[in-house]
Amino acid sequence: MHPIHIIGGGLAGSEAAWQIARVGGRAVLHEMRPQRSTAAHQTDRFAELVCSNSLKSEGESSAPWLLKQELRRMDSLLLRVAANTRVPAGQALTVDRDAFSAEVTAALSALEGIEIRREEVQAIPEEGIVIIASGPLTSDALAADIARLTGSDRLFFYDSISPIVDADSIDMSIAFRASRYGKSIDGSDDYVNCPFTRDEYNRFIDALLEAQSHTPHIPDDVPYFEACLPVEELARRGRDTLRFGPMKPMGLDDPRTGRRPYAVVQLRQENVRSSSFNLVGFQNYLKYADQARVMRMIPGLQNAEFLRYGQIHRNTYINAPALLDSTLQLRANRRIFFAGQIAGIEGYVESIATGLLAGRMAVELATGTEPVAPPRATALGSLCHYISAADARDYQPANITFDLLPALDDETRARFKRDKKARHAEVGRRAIAAMDAWCGTPSHV
């Protein structure tokens, strides 16, 4: 088998390389770091998490859980590593980001079937099978070549990342530990919660609205990604928007009062040592001085030491429905695959999923087998169906949701009536059965 070239050593590229090597294929993994870094990366390791450290819910009957269950059945390296490097976070699969990327890097470096090249790829190879997994921070040169290849203009949206604070600087006489509604995998109180009174919340919103943002080097008409809006943008959309969004107090009681706070900021553990926490949903683009001042108005964070401030960075993705098949192949040039956020999806697990599929589809192509996408009934098949069949005129990247999977028939819906959880469980049962059947075929084992 000729080598398969993978451009980008993020989540998608790392998983793709593993999938190729695990069946005896040869992968050439190109990663430009450390020769050239990005605005968000801090290391040269593979699969570095630059935003949240959460791979979302492990709660049964949730769409992220279903997608992860399918990937586990397909021997996902990154989900195996996530289990090894997990830190407490309620029902979420959250990892120690340093340990996670270090273990992925070690695993890929140890495989004879993977050749690692630390170099910037500025143009797509003209021959051979190629997986483009260059991520949301694709270099300008490569992005220009992708635009040339696809014949369409590049599409950008701008994404923000949350601040991280030193655990020792959190005032635990004000903040308290709890998981929302007491739900966590092991019954522990995994989040640190900073409770607001009405007056504290209103003063915080006033300060947030008055704070100065960095001047982004972007056109005014380029939108943020709706699923990851900066908190200052949310505040501008209405005074109570944050209180009904990332600051919702539902399912939490302040032990000092025995009552539900008016609003809450939740902090999630960053690493195994519990030495740092990120402010959940508090991505922002405030100037650092104003950011520190405003965030220290959060009860319990008045003396916060920031290990990382919130930032904004460029995300690049193709207009996937106009370009890709459900096998992630470029329709106009089927030796080329796209995976990860550059393919027009959003989310860590979704990036892992498309990397896994691109790796497997590339092996099929390399061995003379026509690639076949997973069944539409599966979460992975539905995700790939969305990015290949959505309306290309107004395309927005998507996370996995049950809305992407086929709806249940009327008879089944009637049987479950208004029990949404039971309906989701039935969709999940059918998806896993379909994935098991697909994985059992000779080319997908």
N, C-alpha and C positions, 0 to 999 in steps of 0.2 A: 504494500500500500504506500502510495506517495504521501509525503508529510502534509498535514493540514495546518495552515497558518492561522493563528489566532492573534488579532490585534487588540491588545488591552488585557491587563492582568487584574481587573476588578472582580466582582462577584461572578458575573456572567462568563468572562474569559477563563477564570480559574476553574469553574465547574465544567466548562466545555473541554478544557485540556484534560481534566481528570477522566471525563467520560470517554474520550478518545483513547487515552492510555490504558484504561481498565480492560479494554477488549483487545489490546495488543496493537492498537494503531500508533501512529507517530504524530505528535503535535509539536509545532514550533510556536512558543508563546512569546510574543513581542510585548515588552513593557518599557515605556520611555523613562519611568522613574528608576534610578535617581538622576539619570543624565539630564532629564528635564522634569521638573515638578509641576504642580498645578496650584491654583489659588486655594484649594481646600485640603489637599493631601499633606500629611506631616511625615510620612515614612516612605520607604521604598518597598514595603511588603505587599504581597498579593492580597486581594480581597480586603483592603483597608476600608473600614466603615467611616465615612467622613461626616455623617449627619447623626441621626439617632443610633443607639446601640440595640434597638429592639427589632426583632423579626416578627413582631405582631403576635396575635392571640394564639394560645394553645387550648383555648376553650373549645370543647367539642361542639360540633354543629356550626362553627363559624367558618366563613369562607377562607381566611388565611390558614386555619387549622387543616382544612380539607386539602388545600394545595400542598401544604407541607407533608401531609400523609401520603399523597401521591408521589411526591419527590423521594420520600423515604423508601417507597416500594421500588424506586428506580435507582437506588444506591447513590444518593446524593452525598458527595464528600462534604460539602459545606454544611449541610444539616447535621451530619455526624459530628463535625467539629463544633458546631453551635451547641450541641448537647454536652460536649466535653468542657466547654468554656462558659457555661451558663451561670448567670448571677440572678438573685431573687428579684422578681418584678411581677408579682401577682400571677395572672394567667398569661402573661406575655412571655415569649421566648426571647430573653434578653441576654446578651453576652458581654463578657469582658473584651472590649474591642481589641486591645493589644494582644491578649492571649489568642483570640480568634484568628487574627491575621497572621500571627507568628506560626500557629499550628498549620494553617493552610499553606503558608510559604514552605514550611519544612516538608509537608506531604508532597507538594508538587516538585520540590527540588530533589527529592529522593527517588523519583520515578525515572527509569531509563527511557521510557517512551516519550518523555517531555524534554525538549530542548528549549532552554530559556535564553532569550536574546534581549539584553538591556539596551534598547535603542528606540529612537523615535521613528515610527513609520509615517512618512509624509505622503505616500501614494499607495494605493491598493495594488498588490501584486497583479501583474497582467496574466499570469498563468496559475493553475492549480486551484484547489479548494481553499476558500478564505472565509473565516468567521470574523466579522467586524463587531467587536465588543468594546469599543473605545470609550464608552461611558458618556456621562453628561458633560464632562470636561474635555471632550475631544479637542486636540490641538487645531489651531487655525489652518495649518497646511493640510492636514488629513480631512478636516471638515470641508475645505474647498474641493478636495478631490472627490469626496463623497457627493458633493453637490454636482460636480461634473459628471460623475457616473450615473446618478439618479436622474439628472436632467431637471431637477427642481431646486428651488431656492432653499437654503437652509432655514430651519425653523428653530426659534429659540424661545425658551421661557426661563424665568429667573426664580431660583429656589433659595431658601434661607435655612440656616442651621442654628440650633439653640445654644445658649450659654451653658458652661459647666462651672460649678463652684466647688471649692474645697469643703469636704465634709466637716472638718473641724471648725469651720467658720459659720456653721448653721446653728442658730440659737434654738436648742431643743426644749427650752422652757416655754417656747411659743409654738414652734412646729411640733407635729406629732406623727408617729408612724401608724399607718393603716392602709389597707387595700380597700378599694371602693366596694361597698356592701359586704366587706369581709371576705371577698373572693380572692383566692390565690391558689396556686397549684398545691402547696403544702400547708395551707392554713395560716401562714405567717403574714405579718404586716410589712409589706415590701416597699411601700412608698413613704417618703417624707412629705407631709402636707403642711402648707403654710396658709392658715385661715385668715380671712378678711372679715371685718365688720362692714356694714354699709358705708360708713364714713371713710374707712380706710380704702375701700374699693373705689369710691368716687374720687378721692385725692389721687390715687394711683392712676386712674384713667385720665384725669386732668394733666398729670405730669407726663404720661405717655403721649398724649396728643400734642403737648407743647415741646416735647423733646425733638432734637434735630437729627435727621437721618443723613447718612452718607449720600453724596450725590452719585447715583449709579450711572455707569457709562453705558446706558441703554436708551433706546428711543422711547418716547412717552407712550407710544401705542403698543408696546410689547407687554403682554399680560403676565402677571404672576400665575403660577400653577395653583388652581383653586384649592387643592387638597393640602397645601402647605403654605398658607398665607402668613406673612409677618404679623406679629401681634399688633404693631402700630397700624397696619392696614385694616385688621379686624376691628380695632377700636374706632377707626374712622367710619366704619359701616354702621355704627350704632352703639350707644353707651352700654347696652346690656349684651352686646354680641359676645364678648369674652366670657361673661358670666354664664352664658348658655352654650359656650364652646369649651375651649381648653381650661377655663377656670370654673367649670360647673361644680357645685358642692354636693351633688346628689350622692347618697350612699356613704357619706362621711360625717361623723360627729366629732366636734371639738371636745376633747376630754376636760378642758378647763371649764366649759359651760354646759356640757352634756347636750348641746344643741347643734344643729347643722349650721355651719358658717354661711355668711352671705355669698362668699366666693372662696375658691381655693386654688393655690398654685401647687401642683404636684411635682416632686423631685424624684427622679429615677436613678437608681444605683448604676454607676458607670463601670465598675470593675469588681473583681472578687474581694479585694481588700476593703471595699466600701469607703475608699478614701476620697471619692468624688461623685457628684450627682449632677445630672443635667435637668434643666427646667423643661418639663414636658410641654410640648406645644408652644414654646416661647421663642421660636425662631424670629429673628428681627434684624433690622439693618440700621440700628441707631448708632450714632457716633459713640465711640467707646466711653468717653467721659459722661455723656448723658445716659448711656446704657447702664453704667455702674450706678449713677445717682438714682435712676428710676427703679432699677431692679432691687436696690437696697431699701426701697419703700415697701417691699414685700415683707409682711410680718415674719420674723424669724431669719431674715436675710439682711438685717440692718448692718451687719459687720461682714458681709459675704466677701470672700476672696475669690476672684474669677480666674479660673485656669484657662478658660477660653471664652471669648466674647461671641455673641451672635454675629453671623456674617451672611452675606448674600453672594451667590456665585452663579455663573452661567450654566444652564443645562441645554444641551443640544440633542435634538432628536429628529428623525426623518418622519415624513408624512407616510407612515407605514401602510395604511389601507390603499394608498395609491401605488405602492411599490412592492409589497411583500405577499407571498402566499402563506397559508397557515403552517407550512413547514419551515417558515422563516427564511425562505429563499427569495432572492431578488427575482422578480418575474422576468425582467429583461436580461438577466445573466445568472443562471441557476447554479453556477459554481460558487456564488457569493451568498453568504448567510449574514443576517444581522441578529444580535442578541443583546439583552440588557437595555438600559435606558435609551441608548441611541436608537433602538428598534421601536421606540414609542410606547414603552410601558413605564410604570411607576412602582417603586417599592423594592426592598431588598430581596424578599422571597421571589417576587416576580422576575427579578434579574437572574437569580439563581436558576429559576425554572426555565427561562428562555435560553440560558447558557447550556443547561443540561440537554434541552431538546436540540439546540443547534449542533452540539457535539455529536449526539446520536444520529441526527439526520445527515451530518457531514460524513460520518463513517459509512452510513448506508450508501450515500452517493459514491464514495471512494471505492466501495466494494462492488459496485455495479448494480445495486438494488435501488429501485425508485423509492425515495423517501415518502413515508406516509405519516401524517400528523396523528396525534392521539385522538380518540373519539371525542366528538362534540359534547358528549355527556360528562366528560371529565372537566375538572377545573382547569387543568393545563390546556386541554383542547379548546375550551371556551375562551381562555385568555388569548390563545393564538388566533382563534376565529375573530375575536374582537379587533385585534390589531391588523388583521388582513381584510376585514369586511365592514368595518365601521364607515361612517360617512366621512370621506376624505376632505370634504369642503370645510368642515369645522372640527378637525380632529383634536381630541384632548387625550393625553396618556391616561391610563387607568390602572388602579389597583385591582386585585381580584375581589369580586363581590358576587353574591348569589344572583344578582341581576344579569350577570354575564352568562350564567348557565341556562340550559333549556328549562322552560317553565314546566311544572308538573301538569299532567292532563287534568281535565275538569273533574273526573271521577275521584282521582287521588286528592285533589285540593278539597273537594267536598268532604272526603273522609276525615281530613284533619281540621276542617272548618276554619276556626280562627286561631289555631295553634301554630303560630309562625315557627316556633322552635322545632316542632315535630315535622313541619314541611321541609325545613332546612335539613333536618336529620335524614329525611327520605331522599332528598336531592344528593346528600353526601353519600348515603348508602349506595345509590345507583352509580354515582361517580367512581367510587372506589371499586365497585364490581366491574365497571367498564375498564378502569385502569388495570386491574388485575388480569382481565382477559387480554388486553392489548399487550401488556408486558409479557404474557405467556407465549406470544407468537415468537417463532424462531429469531426473527431479525430484531426483536425488542427486548430479549432476555438480558 
